[in-house]
Amino acid sequence: MMDVVDKYELSHHGVYPIAFDRRWHCGAHLVPTMQTEPVRAIADGKVIAYLVSQKPVTDGQRNSDGSDDLNSTTGFVLLKHTTETGEGRSITFYSLYMHLLDLDGIRTKVGPLPNNLPDVGSSTVLPKWLENPTNGVKVPQNLKVYRKDILGYYGACHGQPHLHFEIFMTEADFTAWFEQPGHAIQLGNENPTTPASKDYWGNSYFVIPGGQTFVSAPPGQVGAAATYFPALQAGTLDADSKLYVEAYFHRGQRYTRSWVEKDGTVTLLTPSAIRDAYANYEYEMFARATALYPQCPSDGYEMLRFGRILRDSPKLSAADQKTWVSVTFETGKQGYIDISQNAIQKLSDADFPFHTGWQKIDEGNTPFSEDGMCDYDELRKIVAVVEEAETPDERMGPGYAQEGKLAAYIETHAEVRQKLRGFVCHAPSEWDASGNEARYQRLNDPDGFFGKRKDIDPEGYTKFIEFLQKFQFLDKTPLGTDKRFWFFHPLAFVRHFRRCGWLSRVELAQLLPSYTADKSNGNWNWNPVSIVGADPVLSNTSSAFQRRIELNKAFRKYGITSLVRTACFMGNATQETQWFQKFSENSPFWYKPWDGRGFLQLTHASNYIRYWDFSGIDTALQAKSVLEQRTIQANNNRPVVNGKKTMYDPTNSLSDASTQISALIVNRRNKTTDPFEAADSAGAYWAWSGAARGADDYYQTPGSTMRSLSTAQGNRYFYENLAFGKVAGTVNTGFPSSSYSSIWGIQARFLAFANAQVVLFDLTSFKLADGSQSLLPEGYVRREAW
């Protein structure tokens, strides 16, 4: 989605973070291709302040008939967002949607508002609280919105149609997240080190010092293990260089990009990402880990995924953690290097690596002076180039026209535009009227913008300030005045944090559908799904909290991080656990006592044993240990005869393999319900079963077919999807069956998948009973989870 939204960023005005007059401009200007495209909330949040206007205001321009040109819209919505990004990591930030279209404009350009607007927001219509003019700034109490809720439509300023979009953090919130003890982010650090914390999300990055050697094939790999390493090239990195490598997985393949730093200059070696020579790397990673790390394939899997082991108490020794991966170390040359070396630093997007463009702009290195004038050489140069290209008449034109020339220059210089996107700026808000005099006074100096125009526009500066104050609102909000905030390029912020994927309690709750279908005595019922008193994931008890943590870690470890994969997993896991109520079963079925445990209800002896082997557990030794413990317990409880305890003799059982396994079940199957085992076993099954490949097929077959059910509550509907059906078959039967009749609870799984699509995906389309298309499934009821 962000590739599409990036194209909405204007090329002729509204540059982040600099305005036409070389002062802070801490937002981006966006215009979609259609006026009817709504402005939507980027995340769940609370409304801090908003303003709805009936009609536009004028910036002082006149129409040809002498009337005021009503060319600027003052409507806005300010949202506060708080969510989780990892274990013990909660982030708070704000999003601002400025210059929203006035009500008259909505009726003229979009159409009349429907009658009986809903009290709460939705992705299909404006909420009731935005249908009438507010006659000033409103500061509501506990007014909530969900991601994708419509907030309005883009308006204009100075007659230029656009939405001004900002994302910022308060100083306290910035410190709490970026400088949290034990989790401090190395933002802008040119010599980053592997973080002590286990925070990890997004792509991996490896910092390789000069002098490192690359080989054409890793040493010591023989037989089947050698097949994982197609021959590459050998070489050595210059001693005075440093190599930065980005690694990520996409639809089963592994990709890398490389930069080399020499003499303080960082140069991209790979204009396009390079696909690993070993095809289907991620799809085959479970088998690769099993072959290369027999002592504990689970730890090896993490080495292959992250370059380090993130789980607590790893079983692999340092010597056994060697992880050879392919990277481009010179233009056109790829070789293998062991990234487990301590000399190689291991990072992720959670660390905001500096070589990807992130730079902290604060008091220590700010390009702006106290009054907000930009002194950054690169930007001063840009302004100078633009000014020198102006004619005398153009130089006397309105400020926003000069801003357009500045933006147009930056638009044609990609390297400057990309650098600006990485700026994280410590600055005052332009919506705070208390800073107007200090911020803008220089414009009225003799050599300032308005000072040079005194003879043709003597009231220009006064009118400029009066016009600006029509939009300023911070003094009426809890944020207050005389503050500085930390601003991000809003599209860069969204793109970056979209890689996180960590699900909070509220987000997990939303992934439970409000209704589901089940069959009883041959009849279909349409029943509400309740989460009241739900164990296990959605409450804030310690055990439930730990389940959420471990589920998120399993998603991270096993690559269940794309929106499609997450939706496919949750479409199955919610049904398998009976809506997060049940993490173990005592089944009457043929596979008893190997009955279901965990988020995907692991069953059958072969699956349990495969998981234990993957985890580095010796099944036979574990069985013997369990039997010994049972013997002690049994002996403690034996009856006393003639003053002596009768003793339990385990000899026969110990020699009986089936009894050993049965004994192992007694202990181990229950452990599979604890938070780590419940999540990790599900992730491991997802990896070895090929469920990820099935989920990725969604990109080829995204469409769904509407099906109806005749229930006691009337006709109800669900949506079959071919790719998800493959995943459901894989999870429930062990292979991607297209015979849905063999998949337990398939209708409920399809319902849960459709719900997950609505919650997670950016754009959805469902056919309704009347033949029309909608963003929402027929009869959809959103779960109000907070």
C-alpha positions in Angstrom: 0.0 0.0 0.0 2.8 2.4 0.8 4.1 2.3 -2.7 0.7 3.6 -3.8 0.5 6.2 -1.1 4.0 7.5 -1.8 2.7 8.6 -5.2 0.2 10.8 -3.4 2.9 12.9 -1.9 2.9 16.2 -3.8 5.9 17.2 -5.9 5.1 20.9 -6.1 4.6 22.0 -2.4 4.6 20.7 1.2 8.2 19.4 1.5 9.1 17.6 4.8 10.8 19.1 6.9 11.3 22.5 5.2 8.9 25.2 3.9 9.5 27.8 1.2 10.8 30.3 3.7 13.5 27.8 5.0 11.5 27.1 8.2 10.2 23.9 9.7 7.4 22.1 7.8 7.0 18.9 9.7 4.3 17.2 7.6 3.8 15.9 4.1 1.1 17.0 1.6 -0.9 14.2 0.0 -3.4 14.2 -2.8 -5.0 10.9 -4.0 -6.2 10.6 -7.6 -9.8 11.0 -6.7 -11.6 13.6 -4.5 -13.9 10.8 -3.3 -11.0 8.9 -1.7 -11.5 9.2 2.0 -9.0 10.2 4.6 -8.6 7.3 7.0 -7.1 6.7 10.4 -3.7 5.0 10.1 -4.2 3.0 13.4 -6.5 2.5 16.3 -6.5 5.7 18.4 -8.3 8.2 20.6 -9.4 11.6 19.3 -7.5 14.3 21.0 -9.1 17.2 19.1 -11.0 17.9 15.9 -12.7 20.7 14.0 -15.5 20.4 11.4 -16.1 23.5 9.3 -19.2 24.3 7.3 -17.4 26.2 4.6 -13.8 27.2 3.6 -12.0 30.5 4.7 -10.1 32.9 2.6 -6.3 33.6 2.6 -6.9 37.1 1.4 -7.1 36.4 -2.3 -9.9 37.8 -4.4 -12.1 36.4 -7.1 -12.5 38.2 -10.4 -15.7 39.7 -9.1 -14.0 41.1 -6.0 -15.4 38.6 -3.6 -13.3 36.7 -1.1 -11.7 33.5 -2.6 -12.8 30.8 -0.1 -9.8 28.6 -0.9 -8.6 27.1 2.4 -10.2 24.5 4.7 -9.6 24.5 8.4 -11.0 21.1 9.4 -8.7 18.6 11.1 -8.6 15.5 13.3 -5.8 14.8 15.8 -5.4 11.2 17.0 -3.3 9.7 19.8 -2.1 6.1 19.3 -0.7 3.7 21.9 0.3 0.2 21.0 2.9 -2.5 21.6 6.0 -3.1 19.5 7.5 -5.9 21.6 7.8 -7.5 25.0 7.6 -4.7 27.5 7.6 -2.1 24.7 4.7 0.3 24.4 4.9 3.3 22.0 2.7 6.4 21.9 2.6 8.7 18.9 0.1 11.2 17.3 -1.2 11.5 13.8 -2.7 14.8 12.4 -5.0 15.1 9.4 -5.1 18.8 8.5 -7.1 20.7 5.9 -10.0 18.3 5.8 -12.8 19.2 3.4 -15.7 21.4 4.8 -19.2 20.0 4.9 -20.3 22.2 1.9 -17.4 20.8 0.0 -18.3 17.2 0.9 -21.8 17.6 -0.4 -20.6 19.3 -3.6 -17.6 17.1 -4.5 -18.3 13.8 -2.8 -22.1 13.7 -2.4 -24.7 14.1 0.3 -24.1 12.4 3.7 -26.3 9.4 4.4 -29.0 9.6 6.9 -28.6 8.1 10.4 -24.8 8.1 10.4 -23.4 5.6 13.0 -22.2 6.8 16.4 -18.9 5.0 16.0 -16.6 5.2 13.0 -16.4 2.7 10.1 -14.5 2.1 6.9 -17.5 2.8 4.8 -19.1 6.0 6.1 -18.4 9.1 8.3 -19.3 8.8 12.0 -22.1 11.0 13.5 -19.6 13.2 15.4 -18.2 14.5 12.1 -21.6 15.4 10.4 -22.1 18.9 11.9 -19.9 22.0 12.2 -18.2 22.3 15.5 -17.9 26.1 15.7 -14.3 25.8 17.0 -12.0 23.1 18.2 -13.6 20.2 20.1 -11.7 18.2 22.7 -13.8 15.0 23.3 -13.5 12.5 26.1 -12.8 8.9 25.3 -13.8 9.1 21.6 -12.2 6.2 19.8 -11.5 5.3 16.2 -10.2 2.1 14.6 -7.7 1.8 11.8 -9.2 2.6 8.4 -12.1 4.5 9.9 -13.1 7.4 7.7 -12.1 10.8 9.1 -13.2 13.0 6.2 -11.9 14.0 2.8 -8.9 16.1 1.8 -9.5 19.9 1.3 -7.2 22.7 0.3 -5.0 25.6 1.5 -4.3 28.6 -0.6 -6.5 27.0 -3.2 -4.1 24.0 -3.5 -5.9 20.8 -2.9 -4.1 18.5 -0.4 -4.1 16.8 3.0 -1.4 18.0 5.4 -0.4 14.8 7.2 1.9 14.6 10.3 3.2 12.0 12.7 5.0 13.1 15.9 5.8 12.1 19.4 6.0 14.2 22.6 9.4 14.6 24.2 8.4 12.3 27.0 7.0 9.6 24.7 10.0 9.8 22.5 12.3 9.3 25.4 10.2 6.5 26.9 10.5 4.4 23.7 13.7 5.4 22.0 15.7 5.7 25.2 14.0 3.0 27.4 16.6 1.4 29.7 17.5 -2.0 28.3 15.9 -1.2 24.9 17.7 2.0 23.8 17.6 2.6 20.1 20.8 3.4 18.3 19.1 6.1 16.2 21.8 7.8 14.0 24.7 5.8 15.6 27.3 5.3 12.9 29.0 2.6 14.9 26.0 0.4 16.1 26.5 -2.7 18.1 24.3 -5.8 18.5 21.7 -4.8 21.0 21.6 -6.4 24.4 17.8 -6.6 24.2 15.8 -9.2 22.2 13.9 -6.5 20.3 13.7 -7.6 16.7 11.3 -6.9 13.8 11.4 -6.2 10.1 14.5 -7.0 8.2 17.9 -8.1 9.4 21.1 -6.0 9.1 24.7 -7.2 9.5 27.6 -4.8 9.9 30.8 -6.6 8.7 34.2 -5.0 9.5 37.0 -4.7 7.0 39.4 -7.5 6.4 36.7 -10.2 6.6 37.1 -13.2 4.2 34.3 -14.6 2.0 34.4 -18.2 0.7 32.9 -19.8 -2.3 31.5 -22.7 -0.2 31.5 -23.1 3.6 34.1 -25.5 5.0 33.1 -28.9 6.3 29.7 -29.2 4.6 29.3 -32.7 3.0 26.5 -34.8 1.7 23.0 -33.4 2.0 24.2 -30.4 3.9 26.4 -29.2 1.0 23.4 -28.9 -1.3 22.2 -25.9 0.7 25.3 -23.9 -0.5 25.5 -23.4 -4.3 29.0 -22.4 -5.3 29.7 -18.6 -5.2 32.9 -16.5 -5.2 35.7 -16.0 -2.7 37.3 -12.7 -1.7 38.3 -10.4 1.1 36.8 -7.1 2.1 39.2 -4.1 2.1 40.7 -3.6 5.5 39.7 0.1 5.5 36.1 -0.6 4.5 32.9 -1.7 6.2 30.1 -3.7 4.7 26.4 -3.2 5.6 24.1 -6.1 4.6 20.3 -6.1 4.6 18.6 -9.5 4.6 14.9 -10.4 4.4 12.5 -13.1 3.2 9.7 -12.6 0.7 7.3 -15.3 -0.5 9.7 -18.0 0.4 12.9 -16.5 -1.1 15.8 -14.9 0.7 17.0 -11.5 -0.5 19.9 -9.3 0.4 21.2 -5.7 -0.4 24.7 -4.5 0.4 26.4 -1.1 1.0 30.1 -0.5 1.4 31.5 2.4 3.5 34.9 3.7 2.6 36.5 7.1 3.6 33.2 8.1 5.2 31.1 7.5 2.1 28.4 4.8 2.0 27.8 3.4 -1.5 25.0 1.0 -2.5 26.5 -2.1 -4.2 23.2 -3.7 -5.1 20.7 -1.3 -6.8 18.2 -4.2 -6.8 17.9 -6.8 -4.1 19.7 -10.1 -4.8 17.8 -13.3 -4.5 19.7 -16.1 -2.7 21.2 -18.7 -5.0 19.4 -21.4 -3.1 15.7 -21.4 -4.3 12.8 -21.5 -1.8 15.2 -20.7 1.0 12.6 -19.9 3.6 10.2 -22.6 2.6 13.1 -25.1 3.0 14.5 -23.5 6.2 13.0 -26.1 8.6 14.8 -28.8 6.7 17.9 -26.7 6.4 18.0 -26.1 10.2 17.5 -29.8 10.9 20.4 -30.8 8.6 22.8 -28.1 9.7 22.1 -27.9 13.4 21.2 -31.5 14.5 21.9 -30.7 18.2 19.0 -28.2 18.3 17.4 -27.3 15.0 15.2 -24.8 16.7 18.2 -22.7 17.7 19.6 -23.1 14.2 16.4 -21.9 12.7 16.7 -18.7 14.7 20.3 -18.3 13.5 19.2 -18.6 9.9 16.3 -16.2 10.5 17.9 -13.5 12.7 21.7 -14.2 12.7 21.4 -14.7 16.5 19.3 -16.7 18.9 16.6 -14.6 20.5 15.0 -17.1 22.8 16.2 -17.5 26.3 18.5 -20.4 27.3 19.7 -21.5 23.8 21.0 -25.1 23.6 23.5 -24.6 20.8 27.0 -24.0 21.9 28.9 -21.0 20.4 30.9 -23.4 18.3 27.7 -25.0 16.9 26.2 -21.6 16.0 28.2 -21.1 12.8 25.8 -19.7 10.2 27.1 -19.3 6.7 25.0 -16.9 4.5 25.6 -15.4 1.1 26.1 -11.7 0.7 27.3 -9.3 -2.0 30.7 -8.1 -0.8 31.9 -6.4 -4.0 30.1 -5.3 -7.1 29.0 -8.4 -8.9 30.5 -10.8 -6.4 28.8 -12.9 -3.8 30.4 -15.2 -1.2 29.6 -16.9 2.1 30.4 -15.5 5.5 29.8 -16.8 9.0 27.6 -14.2 10.6 27.7 -15.8 14.1 31.1 -14.1 14.7 31.2 -11.6 17.5 32.9 -9.1 15.1 29.8 -8.9 13.0 27.0 -6.8 14.5 23.5 -8.0 14.2 20.6 -5.5 13.9 17.0 -5.2 12.7 14.6 -2.5 11.7 13.8 -2.2 15.4 17.2 -0.5 15.7 16.6 2.2 13.1 20.0 1.5 11.4 21.7 4.7 10.3 22.9 3.4 6.9 19.2 3.1 5.9 18.9 6.8 6.3 17.6 7.5 9.8 19.1 10.7 11.3 18.3 12.4 14.5 18.0 16.2 14.1 18.0 17.9 17.5 19.8 20.7 19.4 23.2 19.0 18.9 23.1 18.9 15.1 20.0 20.8 14.1 20.0 22.6 10.7 17.6 25.1 12.1 18.3 28.2 14.2 16.2 29.3 17.2 13.6 31.1 15.0 13.3 28.0 12.8 15.4 29.2 9.9 17.0 26.3 8.2 20.9 26.5 8.2 21.5 23.0 6.9 23.9 23.4 4.0 22.2 21.0 1.7 18.8 22.7 2.2 20.2 26.2 2.0 21.7 25.2 -1.3 18.4 24.0 -2.5 16.7 27.3 -1.6 19.4 29.3 -3.2 19.1 27.3 -6.5 15.4 27.9 -6.5 15.7 31.6 -5.7 18.4 32.1 -8.4 16.1 30.6 -11.0 13.3 33.0 -10.2 12.4 36.0 -12.3 11.8 39.3 -10.4 8.0 39.0 -10.9 8.1 35.4 -9.6 10.0 36.5 -6.5 7.2 38.9 -5.7 4.6 36.2 -6.0 2.9 34.6 -3.0 5.0 32.4 -0.6 3.2 29.2 -1.4 4.2 29.6 -5.1 7.8 29.8 -4.1 7.3 26.7 -1.9 6.1 24.9 -5.1 9.4 25.7 -6.8 11.3 24.4 -3.8 9.3 21.1 -3.7 9.7 20.7 -7.5 13.4 21.0 -7.2 13.5 18.3 -4.4 11.2 16.1 -6.4 13.8 15.9 -9.2 16.7 15.2 -6.8 15.9 11.7 -5.4 19.0 11.6 -3.2 18.0 14.7 -1.4 14.3 13.6 -1.1 15.3 10.3 0.3 17.7 11.8 2.9 14.9 14.2 4.1 12.7 11.2 4.7 15.1 9.8 7.3 15.2 13.0 9.4 13.6 12.7 12.8 13.3 16.3 13.8 13.0 18.0 17.2 11.0 21.1 16.5 8.0 23.3 17.5 4.7 22.7 15.9 3.4 25.1 13.3 0.0 24.7 14.9 1.2 26.4 18.1 0.3 30.1 18.0 2.6 30.9 21.0 5.7 30.6 18.8 4.5 32.8 15.9 6.5 35.9 16.7 9.8 34.1 17.2 9.2 31.8 14.2 8.1 34.3 11.6 9.3 37.8 12.6 12.3 37.6 10.3 9.8 37.4 7.4 8.9 41.0 8.2 12.6 42.2 8.3 13.6 44.6 5.5 15.3 41.7 3.7 12.6 39.1 4.6 9.9 37.8 2.4 7.2 40.3 3.5 9.7 43.1 4.2 10.8 43.2 0.5 7.1 43.5 -0.5 6.1 46.4 1.7 5.5 48.7 -1.2 3.0 46.3 -2.9 1.6 44.5 0.1 2.1 46.6 3.3 -0.3 44.4 5.4 1.1 41.2 4.0 2.8 40.0 7.3 -0.2 40.8 9.5 -2.6 39.1 7.1 -0.3 36.1 7.0 -0.3 35.7 10.8 -4.1 36.2 11.0 -4.6 33.6 8.3 -2.2 31.2 10.1 -4.0 31.5 13.4 -7.2 30.2 11.8 -5.5 26.8 11.7 -3.6 26.8 15.0 -5.2 24.8 17.8 -2.6 23.3 20.2 -3.4 25.8 23.0 -6.9 24.2 23.1 -5.6 20.6 23.5 -4.0 18.7 26.4 -0.7 19.0 24.5 -0.4 22.6 25.4 1.9 25.3 24.0 5.6 26.3 24.0 6.5 22.7 23.3 8.9 20.9 21.0 8.0 17.5 19.5 9.8 14.8 17.6 8.5 14.7 14.0 8.9 11.9 11.5 8.3 12.0 7.8 4.8 10.4 8.1 5.0 8.1 5.2 8.4 6.9 6.2 7.2 6.3 9.8 4.2 4.2 8.6 6.3 2.2 6.1 8.9 1.5 8.8 6.6 0.5 11.6 4.4 -1.6 9.3 7.3 -4.1 9.5 6.8 -4.6 13.2 3.8 -6.9 13.2 3.6 -7.3 17.0 -0.1 -7.8 18.0 -1.4 -6.1 21.2 -4.2 -7.5 23.3 -6.7 -5.2 21.5 -5.5 -6.2 18.1 -5.7 -9.9 19.0 -9.2 -9.4 20.3 -10.3 -7.8 17.0 -9.1 -10.9 15.2 -11.9 -12.9 16.8 -15.0 -12.7 14.6 -18.1 -11.4 16.3 -20.2 -14.4 15.0 -19.5 -17.9 13.8 -21.4 -20.8 12.4 -21.6 -24.3 13.8 -23.7 -27.4 13.2 -25.8 -29.1 15.8 -28.1 -32.1 15.2 -27.7 -31.5 11.4 -28.8 -27.8 11.7 -26.7 -24.7 11.3 -26.6 -22.1 14.0 -25.3 -18.5 13.9 -23.8 -17.8 17.3 -22.0 -14.8 18.8 -18.4 -15.3 19.8 -17.9 -14.1 23.3 -14.6 -13.2 24.8 -16.0 -12.5 28.3 -13.9 -14.4 30.7 -11.7 -15.7 27.9 -8.6 -17.5 29.4 -5.7 -17.3 27.6 -4.7 -14.4 25.4 -7.2 -11.6 25.7 -7.3 -10.8 29.4 -4.5 -9.2 31.3 -3.8 -12.0 33.7 -0.2 -13.1 33.9 -0.7 -16.3 32.1 -2.8 -14.7 29.3 -0.2 -11.9 29.0 2.5 -14.5 28.6 0.5 -16.3 25.9 0.3 -13.1 23.9 4.1 -12.6 24.3 4.9 -16.1 23.2 2.5 -16.0 20.2 4.1 -12.8 19.0 7.6 -14.4 19.4 6.5 -17.4 17.4 5.1 -15.2 14.6 8.5 -13.4 14.5 10.5 -16.6 14.6 8.6 -18.5 12.0 8.0 -15.6 9.6 4.2 -15.3 10.2 4.6 -11.6 9.8 3.1 -10.7 6.4 -0.5 -9.6 6.6 -1.6 -12.6 4.5 0.3 -15.2 6.6 -1.0 -13.6 9.9 -4.6 -13.7 8.6 -4.2 -17.4 7.5 -2.7 -18.4 10.8 -5.4 -16.6 12.9 -8.2 -17.9 10.7 -7.2 -21.4 11.8 -5.9 -20.7 15.3 -9.1 -19.0 16.5 -11.2 -22.0 15.4 -8.7 -24.6 16.6 -8.7 -23.1 20.1 -12.4 -22.5 20.1 -11.9 -18.7 20.1 -9.0 -18.7 22.4 -10.8 -20.6 25.1 -9.2 -24.0 24.8 -5.5 -24.8 24.4 -5.7 -28.5 25.1 -8.2 -31.3 24.5 -9.1 -34.7 25.8 -10.2 -36.2 22.6 -12.2 -39.4 22.1 -10.7 -39.8 18.6 -8.4 -42.4 17.3 -5.2 -40.4 17.9 -5.8 -40.4 21.7 -3.8 -39.9 23.8 -1.8 -37.8 21.3 -4.6 -35.2 21.5 -4.5 -31.5 20.7 -2.3 -29.0 22.4 -1.3 -25.4 21.6 -2.5 -22.7 19.2 -2.8 -25.2 16.3 -3.8 -28.1 18.5 -0.8 -30.3 17.7 -2.0 -34.0 17.4 -0.5 -37.4 16.5 2.6 -39.1 17.8 4.7 -38.2 14.7 4.0 -34.5 15.1 4.9 -34.4 18.8 8.1 -36.4 18.3 9.1 -34.2 15.3 8.6 -31.1 17.4 10.6 -32.5 20.3 13.4 -33.5 18.0 13.3 -30.0 16.5 13.6 -28.5 20.0 16.7 -30.6 20.8 14.9 -33.0 23.1 16.1 -36.6 23.1 12.8 -38.5 23.1 14.2 -41.8 24.5 16.2 -40.2 27.3 13.2 -37.9 28.1 10.9 -41.0 28.4 13.3 -42.8 30.7 13.6 -39.7 32.9 9.8 -39.4 33.1 9.4 -43.0 34.0 12.0 -42.7 36.8 10.1 -39.7 38.1 6.8 -41.7 37.9 8.5 -44.6 39.8 9.5 -42.3 42.6 6.1 -40.9 42.8 4.5 -44.3 42.7 6.8 -45.7 45.4 5.9 -42.7 47.6 2.3 -43.7 47.4 2.6 -47.5 47.7 0.7 -49.1 50.6 2.6 -50.2 53.7 2.4 -54.1 54.2 3.9 -55.6 57.4 5.6 -52.3 58.2 7.2 -52.0 54.8 6.2 -50.2 51.6 5.6 -52.4 48.6 7.8 -51.2 45.8 6.8 -50.5 42.1 9.0 -52.3 39.6 9.4 -50.3 36.4 11.7 -52.8 34.7 9.1 -54.2 32.3 7.8 -50.7 31.4 11.3 -49.4 30.8 12.0 -52.1 28.2 8.7 -51.4 26.5 9.1 -48.6 23.9 5.3 -48.0 23.6 5.1 -47.6 27.4 8.1 -45.2 27.3 6.2 -43.0 24.8 3.0 -43.2 26.8 4.9 -42.1 29.9 6.4 -39.3 27.9 3.0 -38.1 26.9 1.8 -37.8 30.5 4.5 -35.2 31.1 5.1 -33.5 27.7 1.7 -33.1 26.3 0.7 -30.9 29.2 3.8 -28.8 28.8 2.7 -28.2 25.2 -0.1 -26.0 26.7 2.2 -23.7 28.5 2.7 -20.3 26.8 6.0 -21.0 25.1 5.2 -24.6 24.0 1.7 -23.6 22.8 3.0 -21.0 20.5 6.4 -22.5 19.4 4.9 -25.9 18.6 2.3 -24.2 16.4 5.0 -22.1 14.6 7.2 -25.2 14.1 4.2 -27.1 12.6 3.5 -24.1 10.4 7.1 -24.2 9.2 7.5 -27.9 8.4 3.9 -28.5 7.0 4.3 -25.9 4.2 1.5 -23.7 5.5 3.5 -20.6 4.6 3.7 -21.6 0.9 -0.1 -22.1 0.9 -0.6 -18.7 2.5 1.6 -17.0 -0.1 -0.5 -18.5 -2.9 -3.1 -15.9 -1.8 -1.2 -13.3 -4.0 -2.1 -15.4 -7.1 -5.7 -16.3 -5.9 -7.0 -13.4 -3.7 -10.6 -13.6 -4.7 -13.3 -15.2 -2.6 -16.5 -17.0 -3.4 -19.6 -16.1 -1.4 -21.5 -19.1 0.2 -24.8 -19.1 2.1 -25.9 -21.1 5.1 -29.5 -21.6 6.1 -29.4 -21.1 9.8 -32.0 -20.9 12.6 -31.4 -17.2 12.5 -32.0 -16.9 8.7 -29.6 -16.9 5.8 -26.0 -16.2 6.7 -22.9 -16.0 4.6 -19.2 -16.9 4.5 -16.5 -16.6 1.9 -14.4 -19.4 0.4 -10.8 -18.6 -0.6 -8.7 -21.1 -2.4 -5.4 -20.2 -0.9 -6.7 -20.1 2.7 -8.5 -23.4 2.0 -5.1 -24.9 1.3 -3.8 -23.6 4.6 -6.8 -24.8 6.5 -6.4 -28.3 5.0 -2.7 -28.3 5.8 -3.3 -27.3 9.4 -6.2 -29.7 10.0 -5.3 -32.7 7.9 -1.6 -32.3 7.2 -1.8 -31.6 3.5 -3.4 -28.8 1.4 -6.7 -30.5 0.7 -9.2 -28.9 -1.7 -11.9 -31.2 -0.2 -13.4 -28.8 2.3 -15.7 -31.5 3.7 -12.7 -33.2 5.3 -11.6 -30.1 7.2 -13.1 -29.7 10.6 -15.0 -26.5 11.1 -14.1 -25.1 7.7 -17.0 -22.7 7.6 -15.9 -21.2 11.0 -12.3 -21.0 9.6 -13.5 -19.1 6.5 -15.5 -16.7 8.7 -12.4 -16.1 10.9 -10.2 -15.5 7.8 -12.6 -13.0 6.3 -12.6 -11.1 9.7 -8.8 -11.2 9.8 -8.7 -9.8 6.2 -10.9 -6.8 7.3 -8.8 -6.1 10.4 -5.3 -6.6 8.9 -5.5 -5.9 5.1 -5.4 -2.4 3.6 -8.0 -3.0 0.9 -10.6 -5.7 0.9 -13.5 -6.5 -1.5 -16.4 -8.9 -0.8 -19.5 -9.6 -2.9 -22.7 -9.0 -1.1 -26.0 -10.8 -1.4 -27.4 -8.2 -3.8 -24.4 -8.6 -6.2 -22.6 -5.4 -5.2 -19.1 -5.2 -3.9 -18.2 -3.9 -0.4 -15.1 -3.4 1.8 -16.9 -5.5 4.4 -18.4 -9.1 4.2 -22.2 -9.5 4.1 -23.5 -9.1 7.7 -20.1 -8.1 9.1 -20.2 -6.9 12.7 -17.0 -5.3 14.0 -15.8 -6.3 17.4 -15.5 -3.2 19.5 -12.5 -4.4 21.4 -11.5 -1.3 23.4 
